[in-house]
């Protein structure tokens, strides 16, 4: 598998690559707990390679956003394409960037509130969601989870998803 991350004629020139892919889980992984072995394996290598990101599973698919040096992301994609835990790897969107969305995480897998999971499923079903749309949903899940763990928020699944601008254009409020 060859993946070219040059976008619009830009060369990497030290920029970071941001990429999101989806693939079909061979074993039907559906939760962060079930992905703990993958995360334990990925974190040390990602830290060495300067790769950060987020991994989740939804509707029988892995969804992973990875970011880091272009050559390291290209190498990771080659390894991922050979990983027997999934099939049908499809790069959904990619770009060069100066900023990381998940720079504090060598790899994280948040738990989703039902509305966040619905929003992510809808984005993926739409065909080719943009990195920015996926980052918004994934970041909101991670921020809510961090707040819950720190005792700053309502219990898991009861986040204020209907606050102005908070996924409001993607998710109908549940009544």
C-alpha positions as CSV (number, residue, x, y, z in Angstrom):
1,X,0.0,0.0,0.0
2,X,1.5,3.3,-1.0
3,X,0.0,6.5,0.5
4,X,1.1,9.9,-0.7
5,X,0.5,12.7,1.8
6,X,1.5,15.6,-0.4
7,X,-1.6,17.8,-0.6
8,X,-2.2,20.4,-3.2
9,X,1.4,20.4,-4.3
10,X,2.7,21.0,-0.8
11,X,5.8,19.1,0.4
12,X,5.9,18.1,4.0
13,X,8.9,20.4,4.9
14,X,8.7,19.4,8.5
15,X,4.9,19.7,8.7
16,X,2.8,17.1,10.4
17,X,0.4,14.8,8.7
18,X,-3.1,14.3,10.0
19,X,-5.0,11.3,8.7
20,X,-8.2,9.5,9.5
21,X,-9.0,6.0,8.3
22,X,-11.7,3.5,8.8
23,X,-11.5,-0.3,8.5
24,X,-13.6,-3.3,9.2
25,X,-12.8,-5.1,12.5
26,X,-12.2,-8.9,11.9
27,X,-13.3,-9.7,15.5
28,X,-16.1,-7.3,15.8
29,X,-14.4,-5.0,18.4
30,X,-16.8,-2.4,19.6
31,X,-15.4,-0.8,22.8
32,X,-12.3,0.8,24.2
33,X,-12.0,-2.1,26.7
34,X,-11.8,-4.6,23.8
35,X,-9.1,-2.5,22.2
36,X,-6.9,-2.4,25.2
37,X,-4.4,-4.8,23.7
38,X,-4.1,-2.7,20.6
39,X,-3.6,0.4,22.6
40,X,-1.0,-1.2,24.8
41,X,0.9,-2.2,21.7
42,X,0.6,1.1,19.9
43,X,1.4,3.6,22.7
44,X,5.1,2.9,23.2
45,X,5.9,2.7,19.4
46,X,3.8,5.8,18.7
47,X,5.6,7.7,21.5
48,X,9.0,6.8,19.9
49,X,7.8,7.9,16.5
50,X,6.1,11.1,17.5
51,X,2.7,9.8,16.5
52,X,-0.4,10.9,18.4
53,X,-4.1,10.2,17.9
54,X,-7.3,8.6,18.8
55,X,-8.7,5.1,18.1
56,X,-12.3,4.0,18.4
57,X,-14.7,1.4,17.1
58,X,-18.2,2.0,15.9
59,X,-20.6,-0.1,13.9
60,X,-18.0,-2.9,13.4
61,X,-15.4,-0.5,12.1
62,X,-12.2,0.9,13.5
63,X,-11.9,4.6,13.2
64,X,-8.5,6.1,13.9
65,X,-7.1,9.6,13.6
66,X,-3.3,9.7,13.6
67,X,-1.0,12.6,13.4
68,X,2.8,13.0,13.3
69,X,5.8,13.4,11.0
70,X,4.8,12.5,7.4
71,X,7.3,9.7,6.9
72,X,6.3,8.1,10.2
73,X,2.6,8.3,9.3
74,X,3.3,6.7,5.9
75,X,5.3,3.9,7.7
76,X,2.4,3.4,10.1
77,X,-0.1,3.1,7.3
78,X,2.0,0.4,5.7
79,X,2.1,-1.6,9.0
80,X,-1.7,-1.0,9.5
81,X,-2.5,-2.3,6.0
82,X,-0.8,-5.6,7.0
83,X,-2.5,-5.9,10.4
84,X,-4.7,-9.0,10.4
85,X,-7.1,-7.5,13.0
86,X,-8.9,-5.5,10.3
87,X,-9.6,-5.4,6.6
88,X,-10.8,-2.9,4.0
89,X,-8.6,0.0,5.3
90,X,-9.8,3.2,3.7
91,X,-8.2,6.6,4.2
92,X,-11.1,8.9,4.7
93,X,-9.2,12.2,4.8
94,X,-5.7,13.5,5.2
95,X,-3.8,16.8,5.2
96,X,-0.7,18.5,6.3
97,X,-0.9,20.7,9.4
98,X,1.2,22.6,11.8
99,X,-1.0,21.7,14.8
100,X,-2.0,18.5,16.5
101,X,-5.6,17.8,17.6
102,X,-4.5,15.1,20.1
103,X,-1.0,16.1,20.9
104,X,-1.3,15.0,24.6
105,X,-2.1,11.4,23.6
106,X,0.2,8.8,22.0
107,X,-3.0,6.9,21.5
108,X,-6.3,7.3,23.3
109,X,-9.7,5.6,23.0
110,X,-12.5,7.5,24.7
111,X,-15.9,6.1,25.7
112,X,-18.7,7.8,23.9
113,X,-22.0,9.1,25.2
114,X,-25.0,7.8,23.1
115,X,-25.3,11.2,21.2
116,X,-21.6,11.3,20.4
117,X,-21.8,7.7,19.1
118,X,-24.8,8.6,16.9
119,X,-23.0,11.7,15.6
120,X,-19.9,9.7,14.7
121,X,-22.0,7.0,13.0
122,X,-23.8,9.6,11.0
123,X,-20.6,11.2,9.9
124,X,-19.2,7.9,8.8
125,X,-22.4,7.0,7.0
126,X,-22.3,10.3,5.1
127,X,-19.5,8.9,2.9
128,X,-16.3,11.0,3.3
129,X,-16.5,13.1,6.4
130,X,-13.8,15.8,6.8
131,X,-11.0,15.7,9.4
132,X,-12.4,18.8,11.1
133,X,-15.9,17.2,11.5
134,X,-14.4,14.0,12.9
135,X,-12.0,15.9,15.2
136,X,-15.0,17.9,16.6
137,X,-16.9,14.7,17.6
138,X,-13.8,12.8,18.8
139,X,-12.5,15.8,20.8
140,X,-15.9,16.3,22.4
141,X,-16.0,12.7,23.6
142,X,-12.5,12.9,25.0
143,X,-13.1,16.3,26.8
144,X,-16.3,14.9,28.3
145,X,-14.5,11.8,29.5
146,X,-11.6,13.8,31.0
147,X,-14.1,16.0,32.8
148,X,-16.0,13.0,34.2
149,X,-12.7,11.4,35.4
150,X,-11.8,14.6,37.1
151,X,-15.2,14.9,38.7
152,X,-16.0,18.1,36.8
153,X,-19.0,16.9,34.8
154,X,-22.2,14.9,35.0
155,X,-22.0,11.1,34.9
156,X,-21.0,9.4,31.6
157,X,-23.7,9.7,29.0
158,X,-25.3,12.8,30.5
159,X,-23.1,15.5,29.0
160,X,-24.8,18.7,27.9
161,X,-24.8,17.8,24.2
162,X,-27.5,20.4,23.4
163,X,-25.5,23.4,24.5
164,X,-25.1,26.0,21.7
165,X,-22.6,24.8,19.2
166,X,-21.9,21.5,20.8
167,X,-22.7,19.0,18.0
168,X,-26.0,20.8,17.6
169,X,-26.0,20.6,13.8
170,X,-25.3,16.9,13.9
171,X,-27.4,15.4,16.7
172,X,-31.0,15.9,17.5
173,X,-31.6,16.3,21.2
174,X,-32.9,13.1,22.8
175,X,-36.2,13.5,24.6
